[in-house]
Amino acid sequence: MTTIALVTGANKGLGRETVRRLAALGWDVFLTARDEARGRAAAAELAVRFIPLDVTSDESVTAAAKTVHHQVGRLDVLVNNAGVGAPHTAVDETRAADLQDVFDVNVLGPVRVTNAFLPLLRAAEHPRIVMVSSTLGSIPFSGQPHVLDAVPPQLGYPAAKAALNMITVQYARALDGIKVNAVEPGYTATDLTGHRGHQTVAEGAGPIVRLARIGPDGPTGGFFDQEGTAPW
């Protein structure tokens, strides 16, 4: 039976590379993106299915889930990849309104998408969910000297990824029979990092693909990076 996967925010960067790698395995992959023109172009290049999906819109997410239901009737793998950065505003100058966009996409987005696709995941024999997170949301990691030297204090992005990590753990506890894990791709050259990352997208997508491919005896409720287990 062909494995069916869906990747959010996949018209470029890590999402696009993840789609490419999963399709190369012979999987039936849905590439989703908020920008319909770019999403359709990427899907055509990769010879995969396309669905428009804006993770900040309940209506868009519901429509995407209905499309998958009508076309294939189940979902084996959900990769919650869509994410945005946040303005590098000084902590003491950051307002609540400055956090709304990054939390809506990076935290509420995965909740919207996961909840909408749960019936399709439960229809699969061995469902998996991969949350694309970051060790910038890890409290032990954020306190390391090299991080303190390299990353200025900020509220938005680290707090959003820390929230996503906790959401991952709670889903893993609650969703019996569904493997739910978070992954740190590493510092990858994408639009999100201003292409300053030292990894290629091929390298960054590696841990995502690895977690998408776990078997029934694989982990759940974990946080993983290129080397293995990452600190919460």
Contacts in CASP RR format, 6 or more apart in sequence:
PFRMAT RR
TARGET T0000
AUTHOR 0000-0000-0000
METHOD contacts of the structure
MODEL  1
MTTIALVTGANKGLGRETVRRLAALGWDVFLTARDEARGRAAAAELAVRF
IPLDVTSDESVTAAAKTVHHQVGRLDVLVNNAGVGAPHTAVDETRAADLQ
DVFDVNVLGPVRVTNAFLPLLRAAEHPRIVMVSSTLGSIPFSGQPHVLDA
VPPQLGYPAAKAALNMITVQYARALDGIKVNAVEPGYTATDLTGHRGHQT
VAEGAGPIVRLARIGPDGPTGGFFDQEGTAPW
1 125 0 8 1.000
2 26 0 8 1.000
2 27 0 8 1.000
2 28 0 8 1.000
3 22 0 8 1.000
3 25 0 8 1.000
3 26 0 8 1.000
3 27 0 8 1.000
3 28 0 8 1.000
3 76 0 8 1.000
3 77 0 8 1.000
4 27 0 8 1.000
4 28 0 8 1.000
4 29 0 8 1.000
4 30 0 8 1.000
4 68 0 8 1.000
4 72 0 8 1.000
4 74 0 8 1.000
4 75 0 8 1.000
4 76 0 8 1.000
4 77 0 8 1.000
4 124 0 8 1.000
5 22 0 8 1.000
5 27 0 8 1.000
5 28 0 8 1.000
5 29 0 8 1.000
5 30 0 8 1.000
5 75 0 8 1.000
5 76 0 8 1.000
5 77 0 8 1.000
5 78 0 8 1.000
5 79 0 8 1.000
5 212 0 8 1.000
6 29 0 8 1.000
6 30 0 8 1.000
6 32 0 8 1.000
6 51 0 8 1.000
6 64 0 8 1.000
6 68 0 8 1.000
6 75 0 8 1.000
6 77 0 8 1.000
6 78 0 8 1.000
6 79 0 8 1.000
6 117 0 8 1.000
7 15 0 8 1.000
7 18 0 8 1.000
7 19 0 8 1.000
7 22 0 8 1.000
7 29 0 8 1.000
7 30 0 8 1.000
7 31 0 8 1.000
7 32 0 8 1.000
7 79 0 8 1.000
7 81 0 8 1.000
8 32 0 8 1.000
8 53 0 8 1.000
8 55 0 8 1.000
8 79 0 8 1.000
8 80 0 8 1.000
8 81 0 8 1.000
8 82 0 8 1.000
8 113 0 8 1.000
9 15 0 8 1.000
9 32 0 8 1.000
9 33 0 8 1.000
9 34 0 8 1.000
9 53 0 8 1.000
9 55 0 8 1.000
9 81 0 8 1.000
9 82 0 8 1.000
9 83 0 8 1.000
10 16 0 8 1.000
10 18 0 8 1.000
10 19 0 8 1.000
10 31 0 8 1.000
10 32 0 8 1.000
10 33 0 8 1.000
10 39 0 8 1.000
10 42 0 8 1.000
10 81 0 8 1.000
10 82 0 8 1.000
11 31 0 8 1.000
11 33 0 8 1.000
11 35 0 8 1.000
11 38 0 8 1.000
11 39 0 8 1.000
11 41 0 8 1.000
11 42 0 8 1.000
12 38 0 8 1.000
12 42 0 8 1.000
12 190 0 8 1.000
12 191 0 8 1.000
13 188 0 8 1.000
13 190 0 8 1.000
13 191 0 8 1.000
13 201 0 8 1.000
14 81 0 8 1.000
14 132 0 8 1.000
14 185 0 8 1.000
14 188 0 8 1.000
14 190 0 8 1.000
14 201 0 8 1.000
14 204 0 8 1.000
14 205 0 8 1.000
14 208 0 8 1.000
15 79 0 8 1.000
15 81 0 8 1.000
15 205 0 8 1.000
15 208 0 8 1.000
16 31 0 8 1.000
16 42 0 8 1.000
16 46 0 8 1.000
16 201 0 8 1.000
17 201 0 8 1.000
17 202 0 8 1.000
17 204 0 8 1.000
17 205 0 8 1.000
18 79 0 8 1.000
18 81 0 8 1.000
18 205 0 8 1.000
18 208 0 8 1.000
18 209 0 8 1.000
18 212 0 8 1.000
19 29 0 8 1.000
19 31 0 8 1.000
19 42 0 8 1.000
19 46 0 8 1.000
19 48 0 8 1.000
20 46 0 8 1.000
21 205 0 8 1.000
21 206 0 8 1.000
21 209 0 8 1.000
22 29 0 8 1.000
22 77 0 8 1.000
22 209 0 8 1.000
22 212 0 8 1.000
23 29 0 8 1.000
23 46 0 8 1.000
23 47 0 8 1.000
23 48 0 8 1.000
25 213 0 8 1.000
27 77 0 8 1.000
28 48 0 8 1.000
28 49 0 8 1.000
28 72 0 8 1.000
29 46 0 8 1.000
29 48 0 8 1.000
29 49 0 8 1.000
30 48 0 8 1.000
30 49 0 8 1.000
30 50 0 8 1.000
30 51 0 8 1.000
30 68 0 8 1.000
31 39 0 8 1.000
31 42 0 8 1.000
31 43 0 8 1.000
31 46 0 8 1.000
31 48 0 8 1.000
31 49 0 8 1.000
31 50 0 8 1.000
31 51 0 8 1.000
32 39 0 8 1.000
32 50 0 8 1.000
32 51 0 8 1.000
32 52 0 8 1.000
32 53 0 8 1.000
32 64 0 8 1.000
33 39 0 8 1.000
33 42 0 8 1.000
33 50 0 8 1.000
33 52 0 8 1.000
33 53 0 8 1.000
34 52 0 8 1.000
34 53 0 8 1.000
34 54 0 8 1.000
34 55 0 8 1.000
34 82 0 8 1.000
36 52 0 8 1.000
39 50 0 8 1.000
39 52 0 8 1.000
40 50 0 8 1.000
42 50 0 8 1.000
43 49 0 8 1.000
43 50 0 8 1.000
44 50 0 8 1.000
49 71 0 8 1.000
51 64 0 8 1.000
51 67 0 8 1.000
51 68 0 8 1.000
52 60 0 8 1.000
52 64 0 8 1.000
53 60 0 8 1.000
53 61 0 8 1.000
53 64 0 8 1.000
53 113 0 8 1.000
54 60 0 8 1.000
54 61 0 8 1.000
55 61 0 8 1.000
55 82 0 8 1.000
55 83 0 8 1.000
55 105 0 8 1.000
55 108 0 8 1.000
55 109 0 8 1.000
55 110 0 8 1.000
55 112 0 8 1.000
55 113 0 8 1.000
56 104 0 8 1.000
56 105 0 8 1.000
56 108 0 8 1.000
56 109 0 8 1.000
56 112 0 8 1.000
58 112 0 8 1.000
61 109 0 8 1.000
61 112 0 8 1.000
61 113 0 8 1.000
61 116 0 8 1.000
62 116 0 8 1.000
64 116 0 8 1.000
65 116 0 8 1.000
65 117 0 8 1.000
65 119 0 8 1.000
65 120 0 8 1.000
68 75 0 8 1.000
68 117 0 8 1.000
68 120 0 8 1.000
69 119 0 8 1.000
69 120 0 8 1.000
73 120 0 8 1.000
73 123 0 8 1.000
74 120 0 8 1.000
74 121 0 8 1.000
74 123 0 8 1.000
74 124 0 8 1.000
75 117 0 8 1.000
75 120 0 8 1.000
75 121 0 8 1.000
75 123 0 8 1.000
75 124 0 8 1.000
75 127 0 8 1.000
76 121 0 8 1.000
76 124 0 8 1.000
76 125 0 8 1.000
76 126 0 8 1.000
76 127 0 8 1.000
76 128 0 8 1.000
77 127 0 8 1.000
77 128 0 8 1.000
77 129 0 8 1.000
77 130 0 8 1.000
77 212 0 8 1.000
78 113 0 8 1.000
78 114 0 8 1.000
78 117 0 8 1.000
78 121 0 8 1.000
78 127 0 8 1.000
78 128 0 8 1.000
78 129 0 8 1.000
78 130 0 8 1.000
79 129 0 8 1.000
79 130 0 8 1.000
79 132 0 8 1.000
79 208 0 8 1.000
79 212 0 8 1.000
80 109 0 8 1.000
80 110 0 8 1.000
80 113 0 8 1.000
80 114 0 8 1.000
80 129 0 8 1.000
80 130 0 8 1.000
80 131 0 8 1.000
80 132 0 8 1.000
81 130 0 8 1.000
81 132 0 8 1.000
81 208 0 8 1.000
82 105 0 8 1.000
82 109 0 8 1.000
83 105 0 8 1.000
83 106 0 8 1.000
83 132 0 8 1.000
83 192 0 8 1.000
84 101 0 8 1.000
84 102 0 8 1.000
84 105 0 8 1.000
84 106 0 8 1.000
84 192 0 8 1.000
85 102 0 8 1.000
85 106 0 8 1.000
85 156 0 8 1.000
85 157 0 8 1.000
85 192 0 8 1.000
86 98 0 8 1.000
86 99 0 8 1.000
86 101 0 8 1.000
86 102 0 8 1.000
86 154 0 8 1.000
86 155 0 8 1.000
86 156 0 8 1.000
86 157 0 8 1.000
86 160 0 8 1.000
87 98 0 8 1.000
88 152 0 8 1.000
88 154 0 8 1.000
89 98 0 8 1.000
89 154 0 8 1.000
89 155 0 8 1.000
90 153 0 8 1.000
91 153 0 8 1.000
91 154 0 8 1.000
91 155 0 8 1.000
94 154 0 8 1.000
94 155 0 8 1.000
94 156 0 8 1.000
98 155 0 8 1.000
98 156 0 8 1.000
99 155 0 8 1.000
99 156 0 8 1.000
99 159 0 8 1.000
99 160 0 8 1.000
102 156 0 8 1.000
102 157 0 8 1.000
102 160 0 8 1.000
103 156 0 8 1.000
103 159 0 8 1.000
103 160 0 8 1.000
103 163 0 8 1.000
106 157 0 8 1.000
106 160 0 8 1.000
106 161 0 8 1.000
106 163 0 8 1.000
106 164 0 8 1.000
107 160 0 8 1.000
107 163 0 8 1.000
107 164 0 8 1.000
107 167 0 8 1.000
110 131 0 8 1.000
110 164 0 8 1.000
110 167 0 8 1.000
111 167 0 8 1.000
114 129 0 8 1.000
114 171 0 8 1.000
118 175 0 8 1.000
121 127 0 8 1.000
121 129 0 8 1.000
121 178 0 8 1.000
122 178 0 8 1.000
126 179 0 8 1.000
126 215 0 8 1.000
126 216 0 8 1.000
127 177 0 8 1.000
127 178 0 8 1.000
127 179 0 8 1.000
128 178 0 8 1.000
128 179 0 8 1.000
128 180 0 8 1.000
128 181 0 8 1.000
128 211 0 8 1.000
128 212 0 8 1.000
128 214 0 8 1.000
129 171 0 8 1.000
129 175 0 8 1.000
129 178 0 8 1.000
129 179 0 8 1.000
129 180 0 8 1.000
129 181 0 8 1.000
130 181 0 8 1.000
130 182 0 8 1.000
130 183 0 8 1.000
130 208 0 8 1.000
130 211 0 8 1.000
130 212 0 8 1.000
131 164 0 8 1.000
131 165 0 8 1.000
131 167 0 8 1.000
131 168 0 8 1.000
131 180 0 8 1.000
131 181 0 8 1.000
131 182 0 8 1.000
131 183 0 8 1.000
132 182 0 8 1.000
132 183 0 8 1.000
132 185 0 8 1.000
132 208 0 8 1.000
133 161 0 8 1.000
133 164 0 8 1.000
133 165 0 8 1.000
133 168 0 8 1.000
133 182 0 8 1.000
133 183 0 8 1.000
133 184 0 8 1.000
133 223 0 8 1.000
134 157 0 8 1.000
134 158 0 8 1.000
134 161 0 8 1.000
134 184 0 8 1.000
134 185 0 8 1.000
134 186 0 8 1.000
135 141 0 8 1.000
135 142 0 8 1.000
135 184 0 8 1.000
135 186 0 8 1.000
135 225 0 8 1.000
135 230 0 8 1.000
135 231 0 8 1.000
136 142 0 8 1.000
136 147 0 8 1.000
136 151 0 8 1.000
136 157 0 8 1.000
136 158 0 8 1.000
136 161 0 8 1.000
137 158 0 8 1.000
137 159 0 8 1.000
137 161 0 8 1.000
137 162 0 8 1.000
137 165 0 8 1.000
138 162 0 8 1.000
138 165 0 8 1.000
138 223 0 8 1.000
138 230 0 8 1.000
138 231 0 8 1.000
138 232 0 8 1.000
139 162 0 8 1.000
139 232 0 8 1.000
140 231 0 8 1.000
140 232 0 8 1.000
141 147 0 8 1.000
141 230 0 8 1.000
141 231 0 8 1.000
142 148 0 8 1.000
142 151 0 8 1.000
142 158 0 8 1.000
164 182 0 8 1.000
165 182 0 8 1.000
165 223 0 8 1.000
165 232 0 8 1.000
168 180 0 8 1.000
168 181 0 8 1.000
168 182 0 8 1.000
168 221 0 8 1.000
168 222 0 8 1.000
168 223 0 8 1.000
169 221 0 8 1.000
169 222 0 8 1.000
169 232 0 8 1.000
171 178 0 8 1.000
171 180 0 8 1.000
171 221 0 8 1.000
172 179 0 8 1.000
172 180 0 8 1.000
172 181 0 8 1.000
172 220 0 8 1.000
172 221 0 8 1.000
172 222 0 8 1.000
173 221 0 8 1.000
178 220 0 8 1.000
179 214 0 8 1.000
179 215 0 8 1.000
179 218 0 8 1.000
179 219 0 8 1.000
179 220 0 8 1.000
180 220 0 8 1.000
180 221 0 8 1.000
181 211 0 8 1.000
181 214 0 8 1.000
181 219 0 8 1.000
181 220 0 8 1.000
181 221 0 8 1.000
181 222 0 8 1.000
181 223 0 8 1.000
181 224 0 8 1.000
182 221 0 8 1.000
182 222 0 8 1.000
182 223 0 8 1.000
182 224 0 8 1.000
183 207 0 8 1.000
183 208 0 8 1.000
183 211 0 8 1.000
183 223 0 8 1.000
183 224 0 8 1.000
183 225 0 8 1.000
184 207 0 8 1.000
184 223 0 8 1.000
184 224 0 8 1.000
184 225 0 8 1.000
184 226 0 8 1.000
184 230 0 8 1.000
185 199 0 8 1.000
185 204 0 8 1.000
185 205 0 8 1.000
185 206 0 8 1.000
185 207 0 8 1.000
185 208 0 8 1.000
185 225 0 8 1.000
185 226 0 8 1.000
186 199 0 8 1.000
186 204 0 8 1.000
186 207 0 8 1.000
186 225 0 8 1.000
186 226 0 8 1.000
187 193 0 8 1.000
187 196 0 8 1.000
187 197 0 8 1.000
187 198 0 8 1.000
187 199 0 8 1.000
188 197 0 8 1.000
188 199 0 8 1.000
188 200 0 8 1.000
188 201 0 8 1.000
188 203 0 8 1.000
188 204 0 8 1.000
189 195 0 8 1.000
189 196 0 8 1.000
189 197 0 8 1.000
189 198 0 8 1.000
189 199 0 8 1.000
189 200 0 8 1.000
189 201 0 8 1.000
190 197 0 8 1.000
190 201 0 8 1.000
203 226 0 8 1.000
204 226 0 8 1.000
206 226 0 8 1.000
207 224 0 8 1.000
207 225 0 8 1.000
207 226 0 8 1.000
207 228 0 8 1.000
210 224 0 8 1.000
211 224 0 8 1.000
222 229 0 8 1.000
223 229 0 8 1.000
223 230 0 8 1.000
223 231 0 8 1.000
223 232 0 8 1.000
224 230 0 8 1.000
END
